[in-house]
Amino acid sequence: MRPFDDATRRNIAEACASFARLPDAAEPSALKRAAVVLALTASDEGNDTAFLLTRRASHLRAHRGQWALPGGRCDDGETPIEAALRELDEELALKLSTNEVLGQLDDYPTRSGYLITPVVVWASRSAAITPNPAEVASVHRIALDTIERGDAFDFVAIPESERRVIRFHHDMSLIHAPTAALIYQFREVLAGRQTRVTELEQPVFAWT
């Protein structure tokens, strides 16, 4: 168990600082930049640390109804951290400053043409969360204990790719990459492991 307190915040910040992110590519990428947030807060029971996971609204044009971390495309001239904090505010009315950023994980290239930067942030116990119905159907607090279970993730083969598809088992649902890959790398960072996830595959339905 990881209690939601200052000691846990320090431990996670140290784990993120010890993680050696892959360097940005030297050449400009054709992929569009995006950012997502691993926002850490108190669990539903209030005594454990959790991260926020959303269910996308059913009327959205892309990836409707899917599980996702808060986030979206970077605006022109915007850094991934700036985009992550803006999207967190727009989707969940959760206003955080750069002082709450604990670190970043590896950029993840998606089949649909995005390069996603995961940003880890700390939200205080008193932080109010109000889902924006234009973008978010529901928001869920996933205790870190959940992703640290041995059976939380699995890897399967598909005929369309030589790469393994990663799946996160949550609440009778299967959550796939990119979301599952980013959560998996965060789990590995918490354990002090330098695990890469860029080669973990997405299911075919997420390729467009």
SETI-591954 format. One record per residue (C-alpha): x, y, z; residue in three letters. Coordinates in steps of 0.1 Angstrom, whole numbers, plus 2048, in hexadecimal, padded with zeros to 3 digits. Each point is the difference from the previous one (the first is absolute). Layout:
REM SETI-591954
XYZAla...
***
This chain:
REM SETI-591954
800800800Met80C8237F8Arg7EF819817Pro7F78227F1Phe819815814Asp81F8147FCAsp8177E2804Ala7EF7EF7E2Thr8038207ECArg825801807Arg8057DC7F8Asn7EE8037DEIle8138207F8Ala8217EE807Glu7F57E27EAAla7F78187E4Cys821812804Ala8137DF7FESer7EF7F67E0Phe8168077E1Ala7E780C7E6Arg8087F87DCLeu80E8207F0Pro7EB8137E7Asp8077F87DCAla81A8177F0Ala7EB8047E1Glu7DD80F7FFPro7E57E6801Ser7E37FD7E9Ala7EB7F581ELeu7EA81A811Lys80A808824Arg7E87F781CAla8027FC826Ala7ED7EC81AVal800802826Val8057E681ALeu7EF81581BAla8067F2823Leu7E680681BThr7EF7EE81CAla7ED7E07F9Ser7DB7FC805Asp8067F3823Glu81681E806Gly81E7EE810Asn8137F57E1Asp8108117E2Thr7EE7FC7DFAla80180E7DDPhe7E380E7EBLeu7F37ED7E3Leu7E380D7EAThr7E67F17EAArg7FD8157E0Arg7DE80E7F7Ala7EC7EB7E8Ser7FA81D7E8His8248087F9Leu80D7FD7DCArg81E7EB809Ala8047E3819His7DE80680EArg7F77EC820Gly8247F4804Gln814800820Trp81B81C800Ala817814815Leu7F7825800Pro8128127E4Gly80080B7DCGly8138117E4Arg81A81B807Cys7F78227F3Asp8198137EAAsp81D80B816Gly7F47EC81EGlu8177E8813Thr7F37DE80APro7FE80B824Ile7EC81F7F8Glu7E97EB7EAAla7FC7E581BAla7F681A81BLeu7E98127E8Arg7EE7E07F6Glu7FD7F5824Leu7EE821807Asp7EA7FE7E1Glu7F57DC806Glu7FE7FE826Leu80182480CAla8207F7813Leu81781E801Lys8247F7808Leu8208137FCSer8227F57F4Thr80A7FC824Asn7EA7E1801Glu8127EF7E3Val8147E280DLeu80F7F57DFGly7FB7F37DCGln8017DE7F1Leu80B7F57DDAsp7EF80E7E2Asp7E97E67F0Tyr7F98017DAPro7DD7F57F6Thr7F47F07E1Arg7E781D7FBSer81D8197FCGly80780E823Tyr81E802816Leu7F37FF823Ile81480D81EThr7F37F3822Pro80381981CVal7FE7F5825Val7F081A817Val7F5801824Trp7DD80D809Ala7FA809824Ser7E57EE814Arg7EA81F7FFSer8028047DBAla7DD8027F1Ala7F97EA7E1Ile7E38087E9Thr7FE7EC7DFPro7F88157E1Asn7E27EE7F0Pro80B80C7DEAla81F7EA802Glu7FD7E881EVal7E47E7808Ala80F7F6821Ser81F802815Val80F7E4815His81A7FE81BArg8177E27FBIle8147F781FAla8257FA7F8Leu7FD7DE811Asp7EA7F67E3Thr81B8057E6Ile81A7F0815Glu7EF7DE801Arg8107E57ECGly7E17F97EBAsp7F88257F8Ala80F7FE7DDPhe8047E67E5Asp80F7FF7DDPhe7F07EF7E2Val80A7FA7DCAla7EC80C7E2Ile8037F67DCPro8038247F4Glu820808812Ser8207F080DGlu7FE81581FArg7ED7F581FArg7E081180AVal7FF80A824Ile7E07FF814Arg7F780E823Phe7E57EC812His7EA818813His7DC7FD80DAsp7F67E47E8Met80E8157E3Ser81F7FD7EALeu8138217FCIle8198007E3His81D8157F4Ala80881C7FFPro7EF804822Thr80A7DD80DAla8248057F4Ala804821813Leu7F07F2820Ile8177E27FDTyr81F8157FDGln7F581581EPhe7FD7DF814Arg8237F77F6Glu80E822809Val7F07FC823Leu8137DF803Ala8218107F6Gly8027EF7DEArg80B8107DFGln7E57EF7EBThr7F980D7DDArg7DD7FE7F0Val8038117DEThr8007DE7EFGlu7E07F4811Leu7E57FD7E7Glu7DD80F7FFGln7E17EC7F5Pro7F68047DBVal7E1815809Phe81781B80FAla8158037E0Trp7EB81C7F1Thr
***
